[in-house]
Amino acid sequence: MKFFLLFSLSYTLSSFAQPLLEFNQERFQTDKRLMLGLGSWASANFLVSGVGWATVPKGEAHYFHQMNVLWNTVNIGLAIPGYFNAKKSNPNLTFDKSVLIQHKTEKIFLINSGLDVAYISAGLLLRSNAKINLSKRAQFNGYGNSLLMQGGFLFLFDLTAYLLHNQHAKKSLNKMMNTIDLSSSGLGIKWNIGANSGLSQSRSMI
């Protein structure tokens, strides 16, 4: 009986090999598109604000372009390795490794969304301080406006990335997780097959 249960569980898990491979391929493809989007934003900022920083006289616009260039140096530094990391990643992962990476990916983008709110708040704070610090008014306004724009873009970017990955998992990975439910108990391993199909079976392997 125990052999039969182990064989059934092994067979059910093996039937997920192709769907799991496709899920990971789609996830890495999404990451590549996201990194291309971030890299494109950074490149556009380098082009436009690079010219602005070099040609605009010192003032609010000058500092705005300066911060855009400096900020997107970080963005391009994340986008390029992020793209190649997703490109070379092996999608042939085990089920538990796929779940672990999925949760880590969602967590990173969700945390980043919170940090983006902090960047926007910093921009508002700089603009507020510009009203009382006349000697730094142009610099604070320029930097503040840049942080508002860059923080706003990153908030939309990270939130969109989180939602894309989250919805992808709900569509594919969660269905597989609901089909096989493994939980440890004091007596051994309890598992369910076909939880979604109405063919639920529970067995204790001791």
The 8 nearest C-alpha neighbors of each residue, nearest first, counted from 0:
[[1, 3, 2, 4, 204, 5, 6, 205],
 [0, 2, 4, 3, 204, 5, 205, 6],
 [3, 1, 5, 0, 4, 6, 7, 204],
 [4, 2, 0, 6, 1, 5, 7, 8],
 [3, 5, 7, 1, 6, 2, 8, 0],
 [4, 6, 2, 8, 7, 3, 9, 1],
 [5, 7, 3, 9, 4, 8, 10, 2],
 [8, 6, 4, 10, 9, 5, 3, 11],
 [7, 9, 11, 5, 10, 6, 4, 12],
 [10, 8, 6, 12, 7, 11, 5, 13],
 [11, 9, 7, 13, 8, 12, 6, 14],
 [12, 10, 8, 14, 13, 9, 7, 15],
 [11, 13, 9, 14, 15, 10, 8, 16],
 [14, 12, 10, 15, 16, 11, 9, 17],
 [13, 15, 11, 12, 16, 10, 17, 18],
 [16, 14, 13, 18, 12, 17, 19, 11],
 [15, 17, 19, 13, 14, 18, 20, 12],
 [16, 18, 20, 19, 15, 21, 14, 22],
 [19, 17, 21, 15, 20, 16, 22, 171],
 [20, 18, 22, 16, 17, 21, 15, 23],
 [19, 21, 17, 23, 22, 18, 91, 90],
 [22, 20, 24, 18, 19, 23, 25, 17],
 [21, 23, 19, 25, 20, 24, 18, 26],
 [24, 22, 26, 90, 20, 25, 21, 27],
 [25, 23, 21, 27, 90, 26, 22, 28],
 [26, 24, 28, 22, 23, 27, 21, 29],
 [27, 25, 23, 29, 28, 24, 22, 30],
 [26, 28, 30, 85, 24, 29, 25, 23],
 [27, 29, 25, 31, 26, 30, 24, 32],
 [30, 28, 26, 32, 27, 31, 25, 33],
 [29, 31, 27, 33, 28, 32, 34, 85],
 [32, 30, 82, 28, 34, 29, 33, 85],
 [33, 31, 35, 29, 30, 34, 36, 28],
 [34, 32, 30, 36, 35, 31, 29, 37],
 [33, 35, 78, 37, 31, 36, 82, 32],
 [36, 34, 38, 32, 33, 37, 39, 31],
 [35, 37, 33, 39, 34, 38, 32, 40],
 [36, 38, 34, 40, 39, 35, 78, 41],
 [39, 37, 35, 41, 78, 36, 40, 75],
 [38, 40, 42, 36, 41, 37, 35, 43],
 [41, 39, 37, 43, 38, 42, 36, 44],
 [40, 42, 71, 38, 44, 39, 43, 75],
 [43, 41, 45, 39, 44, 40, 38, 46],
 [44, 42, 46, 40, 45, 41, 47, 39],
 [43, 45, 41, 47, 42, 46, 48, 40],
 [46, 44, 42, 49, 43, 68, 48, 47],
 [45, 47, 43, 49, 44, 48, 42, 50],
 [48, 46, 44, 49, 50, 45, 43, 51],
 [47, 49, 64, 51, 50, 44, 45, 52],
 [48, 50, 45, 52, 46, 51, 47, 68],
 [51, 49, 53, 48, 47, 52, 54, 46],
 [52, 50, 48, 54, 55, 53, 49, 64],
 [53, 51, 64, 49, 61, 65, 50, 48],
 [52, 54, 50, 51, 55, 49, 61, 48],
 [53, 55, 51, 52, 50, 56, 61, 49],
 [54, 56, 51, 61, 52, 53, 57, 60],
 [57, 55, 58, 61, 54, 60, 52, 53],
 [58, 56, 61, 55, 59, 62, 60, 137],
 [57, 59, 61, 137, 60, 56, 62, 138],
 [58, 60, 137, 141, 62, 61, 138, 140],
 [61, 59, 63, 62, 58, 141, 64, 55],
 [62, 60, 57, 58, 52, 64, 63, 59],
 [61, 63, 141, 65, 59, 64, 60, 138],
 [64, 62, 141, 60, 142, 145, 61, 65],
 [65, 63, 48, 67, 52, 61, 62, 66],
 [64, 66, 62, 68, 52, 67, 63, 61],
 [65, 67, 69, 68, 63, 64, 70, 142],
 [68, 66, 64, 70, 65, 69, 145, 71],
 [67, 69, 71, 65, 66, 45, 70, 48],
 [70, 68, 66, 72, 67, 71, 65, 73],
 [71, 69, 67, 72, 68, 73, 66, 74],
 [72, 70, 74, 41, 73, 68, 69, 75],
 [71, 73, 69, 75, 70, 74, 76, 68],
 [72, 74, 76, 71, 75, 70, 77, 69],
 [75, 73, 71, 77, 76, 72, 78, 41],
 [74, 76, 78, 77, 72, 38, 73, 41],
 [75, 77, 73, 74, 78, 79, 72, 80],
 [78, 76, 74, 75, 79, 81, 80, 73],
 [77, 79, 34, 75, 81, 38, 76, 80],
 [78, 80, 82, 81, 77, 76, 75, 83],
 [81, 79, 83, 82, 78, 84, 77, 76],
 [80, 82, 78, 84, 79, 83, 77, 85],
 [83, 81, 31, 85, 79, 34, 80, 84],
 [84, 82, 86, 80, 85, 81, 87, 79],
 [83, 85, 81, 86, 87, 82, 80, 88],
 [84, 86, 88, 27, 82, 83, 87, 31],
 [87, 85, 83, 84, 88, 82, 31, 27],
 [86, 88, 84, 85, 83, 89, 82, 27],
 [89, 87, 85, 86, 84, 90, 27, 83],
 [88, 90, 91, 87, 92, 24, 23, 86],
 [91, 89, 23, 24, 92, 20, 88, 27],
 [90, 92, 89, 20, 93, 23, 19, 16],
 [93, 91, 90, 97, 96, 94, 89, 20],
 [92, 94, 96, 95, 97, 91, 19, 16],
 [93, 95, 97, 96, 98, 92, 19, 12],
 [94, 96, 98, 97, 93, 99, 92, 100],
 [97, 95, 99, 93, 98, 94, 92, 100],
 [96, 98, 94, 100, 95, 99, 92, 101],
 [97, 99, 101, 95, 96, 100, 102, 94],
 [98, 100, 96, 102, 97, 101, 95, 103],
 [101, 99, 103, 97, 102, 98, 104, 96],
 [100, 102, 98, 104, 103, 99, 97, 105],
 [101, 103, 105, 99, 104, 100, 106, 98],
 [102, 104, 100, 106, 101, 105, 107, 99],
 [105, 103, 101, 107, 106, 102, 100, 108],
 [104, 106, 102, 161, 108, 107, 103, 109],
 [107, 105, 109, 103, 104, 108, 110, 102],
 [108, 106, 110, 104, 109, 105, 111, 103],
 [109, 107, 111, 157, 161, 105, 110, 106],
 [108, 110, 106, 112, 111, 107, 105, 161],
 [111, 109, 113, 107, 112, 108, 106, 114],
 [110, 112, 114, 108, 113, 109, 107, 115],
 [111, 113, 115, 109, 154, 110, 114, 157],
 [114, 112, 110, 116, 111, 115, 109, 117],
 [115, 113, 111, 117, 116, 112, 110, 118],
 [114, 116, 118, 112, 150, 154, 117, 113],
 [115, 117, 119, 113, 114, 118, 120, 112],
 [116, 118, 120, 114, 115, 119, 121, 113],
 [119, 117, 115, 121, 150, 120, 116, 146],
 [118, 120, 147, 122, 116, 150, 121, 117],
 [119, 121, 117, 123, 122, 118, 124, 116],
 [122, 120, 124, 118, 119, 123, 117, 125],
 [123, 121, 143, 146, 119, 125, 147, 120],
 [122, 124, 120, 126, 121, 125, 127, 143],
 [123, 125, 121, 127, 122, 126, 120, 128],
 [126, 124, 128, 143, 122, 139, 127, 123],
 [127, 125, 140, 129, 123, 143, 124, 128],
 [126, 128, 124, 125, 129, 130, 123, 131],
 [129, 127, 125, 130, 126, 131, 132, 124],
 [130, 128, 136, 126, 132, 127, 139, 131],
 [129, 131, 128, 127, 132, 133, 136, 126],
 [130, 132, 129, 128, 133, 127, 136, 134],
 [133, 131, 129, 135, 134, 130, 136, 128],
 [132, 134, 136, 135, 131, 129, 130, 137],
 [133, 135, 132, 136, 137, 129, 138, 131],
 [136, 134, 138, 133, 132, 137, 139, 129],
 [135, 137, 129, 133, 139, 138, 134, 132],
 [138, 136, 59, 140, 58, 139, 135, 141],
 [137, 139, 141, 135, 140, 136, 62, 59],
 [140, 138, 142, 125, 136, 129, 141, 137],
 [141, 139, 143, 126, 137, 138, 142, 136],
 [140, 142, 63, 59, 62, 138, 144, 143],
 [143, 141, 145, 139, 63, 144, 140, 66],
 [142, 144, 122, 140, 125, 146, 126, 145],
 [145, 143, 147, 141, 146, 142, 140, 148],
 [144, 146, 142, 148, 63, 143, 147, 149],
 [147, 145, 122, 149, 143, 148, 144, 150],
 [146, 148, 119, 144, 122, 150, 145, 149],
 [149, 147, 151, 145, 146, 150, 152, 144],
 [148, 150, 146, 152, 151, 147, 145, 153],
 [151, 149, 153, 119, 115, 147, 118, 152],
 [150, 152, 148, 154, 149, 153, 147, 155],
 [151, 153, 149, 155, 154, 150, 156, 148],
 [154, 152, 156, 150, 155, 151, 157, 149],
 [153, 155, 151, 112, 115, 157, 156, 152],
 [154, 156, 158, 152, 153, 157, 159, 151],
 [155, 157, 153, 159, 154, 158, 152, 160],
 [158, 156, 160, 108, 154, 159, 112, 155],
 [157, 159, 161, 155, 160, 156, 112, 154],
 [158, 160, 162, 156, 157, 161, 155, 163],
 [161, 159, 157, 163, 158, 162, 156, 164],
 [160, 162, 158, 164, 108, 105, 159, 163],
 [161, 163, 165, 159, 164, 160, 166, 158],
 [164, 162, 160, 166, 161, 165, 159, 167],
 [165, 163, 167, 161, 162, 166, 168, 160],
 [164, 166, 162, 168, 167, 163, 161, 169],
 [167, 165, 169, 163, 168, 164, 162, 170],
 [166, 168, 164, 170, 165, 169, 163, 171],
 [169, 167, 172, 165, 171, 170, 166, 173],
 [170, 168, 166, 173, 167, 171, 172, 165],
 [169, 171, 167, 168, 166, 172, 173, 174],
 [172, 170, 168, 174, 169, 173, 167, 22],
 [171, 173, 168, 175, 174, 169, 176, 170],
 [174, 172, 176, 169, 175, 171, 168, 177],
 [175, 173, 177, 172, 176, 171, 178, 170],
 [174, 176, 178, 172, 173, 177, 179, 171],
 [175, 177, 173, 174, 178, 179, 172, 180],
 [178, 176, 174, 175, 179, 180, 173, 194],
 [177, 179, 193, 175, 194, 176, 192, 195],
 [180, 178, 192, 176, 177, 191, 181, 175],
 [179, 181, 191, 190, 177, 176, 178, 182],
 [180, 182, 190, 189, 179, 183, 188, 191],
 [183, 181, 189, 188, 184, 180, 190, 187],
 [182, 184, 188, 187, 189, 181, 185, 186],
 [185, 183, 186, 187, 188, 182, 189, 203],
 [184, 186, 187, 183, 188, 205, 189, 203],
 [187, 185, 184, 205, 188, 203, 204, 183],
 [186, 188, 184, 185, 205, 204, 183, 203],
 [189, 187, 183, 184, 204, 203, 182, 190],
 [188, 190, 203, 182, 202, 181, 183, 201],
 [189, 191, 181, 180, 201, 202, 188, 182],
 [190, 192, 201, 200, 180, 179, 199, 194],
 [193, 191, 179, 199, 194, 200, 178, 190],
 [192, 194, 178, 198, 199, 196, 195, 197],
 [193, 195, 199, 178, 192, 196, 197, 177],
 [196, 194, 193, 197, 178, 177, 198, 199],
 [197, 195, 193, 198, 194, 199, 178, 192],
 [196, 198, 199, 195, 194, 193, 200, 192],
 [199, 197, 193, 196, 194, 200, 192, 195],
 [198, 200, 194, 193, 192, 197, 191, 201],
 [201, 199, 191, 192, 198, 202, 193, 190],
 [202, 200, 191, 190, 189, 199, 203, 192],
 [201, 203, 189, 204, 190, 200, 191, 4],
 [202, 204, 189, 205, 188, 187, 201, 186],
 [203, 205, 187, 188, 1, 202, 189, 4],
 [204, 203, 187, 186, 1, 188, 202, 189]]
